[in-house]
Amino acid sequence: MRRIGLIMGAVLFLLLGCLCSAGAEEGGQPVLRALLIACDQFVTQDDTTPAAQTNVALMEEALSRDGREYALIRSEKGTVATIDAFRAAVSGVFSGAQAGDISLIYISTHGLYNPARSSLTASLLLSDGLTEEELTAADLSDILSPIPGVKVLIIDACNSGALIGKGLNDPNDRGMLRGADIKVLCSAGGSEESWYWRSGPSGEGNGAGYFTSVLAAGLSPGGEWPADENGDGTVTLHELYRYMLDHFAASTPQVYPQEEDGFALFAAETSEEAGALDAVRDIWFDDTVFTGDLTEITFSFEITRPVGVAYQLVYDRAGVWDFASAPMLWDGENGETLEPGWYQRTLSLGLADEDTDVSGYLMLQIYSEENDRLTLHDSRLLSVLPIEGDVALRVDVGRFFQPSRGEEMAALVRHDIPCLLTVSVQDMRGETVRYLARSEPTRPEHLTPEGDAFYWDGSKEDGTPAEPGRYMIKVRTEAGGDTYFAYSSWFTLSRGENAG
């Protein structure tokens, strides 16, 4: 079930930049089409009005700014409640697609998945409040596979990563959505909720999803397209994915394919004026990883016009983000507006000075307020590492891996405390074939037992296919001055349709 993080006070309105796609060219630019689906009213789940509809509005605004121009953008708000209705909407929008075109589907709804069952049971809930049906990965694959060109799915829903086999408790579990013509970005792993908010205690105003809101900030022309890592005017799927990992904390974004393939998701229209600058931008953190004896966080940002600024520290308690105990902290004693300029702020993490054995996760969210509206600009995951303690490091993998049709192998790294992980694929000579992580902080992915999931597509560090044979996963971390290693069992990589 999707949870509600209530933010009291001003009506929420989130400005969006751009999100889109560029694909294979065949005789010119690809034709872009998009179908945006919102479900807010349900038969069996909580009402989320107006979060999903606001998300779709933000996405529609974003796509309309793509420099390549969409030929068609259709928004369906509370009108797609059955698989047949979804199939008809897809057919109506993408019936003219040709090889080289790009077909984008955005869905904001409840996601359903029972971690005790196969990911094939994961689904998205289609509903109009009166009729309701579950859309599975198998349904999506069946409906999308006949469409020529590249299909892009952006999903803001609980457990949505299960649709692509990501964030699951069983390393042998797999998603069905795969292949060279499929690109997917999900808001959460298979074991995680995807959070949203309403603007007040009665749900009035323009509430939205945290994931879509942060995505909007990353693609904002007023922020000079911060998700564009290399500043080339194009945001690839993996540039956006990495931006979301860095700037979105409430769950763990998931992507398919896992490795960078250069697919351009959005093209900025640099020939036009970007318009008003974002009120808060260029947010920098001195650090986001702490040890238990450090109790403060320092960050800086630029204010471009007079606005109020607020912060929200949310703690991960027993595997759940505790929004109910996370009040808004207004900058200044009386919440006065900040004038344009550069600012540096230091906040207490709320950890007792004498408690040096503390560890865990929290997130800091940064908002601006103007004209009685709040805008979310950033959401950072903060990791507090213990000064001492046994990591209890171990690795779970499957026995066989056959990446013949875009499959990816999961390596589940279990750990009892937050830590920094270096994860690599090793061959039988003990040589590193591929790094899956280099000193990356863990995240609360809510696996059972606790851990983080990493994925290998069967390629070497240079991107070429690894040879068939036996491999293992090696993990390294440090805690309390000690170095820990863990090794998976050997698994077999095979090639070919009938191998293994």
Secondary structure by P-SEA (a helix, b strand, c coil): ccccccccccbbbbbbccccccccccccbbbbbbbbbbbccccccccccaaaaaaaaaaaaaaaaccccccbbbbbccccccaaaaaaaaaaccccccccbbbbbbbbcbbbbccccccccbbbbbbcccbbbbbcaaaaaaaccccccbbbbbbbcccccccccccccccccccccccccbbbbbcccccbbbbbbccccccccccccaaaaaaaaaacccccccccccccccccaaaaaaaaaaccccbbbbbcccccccccccccccccccccccccccccccccccccccccccbbbbbccbbbbbbbbbbbcccccccccccccccccccccccbbbbbbbbbcccccccccbbbbbbbbbbbbcccbbbbcbbbbbbbbbcccccccccccccccccccbbbbbbbbbbcbbbbbbbbbbccccccccccccccccccccccccbbbbbbcccccccccccbbbbbbbbbbccccbbbbbbccbbbbbbccccc
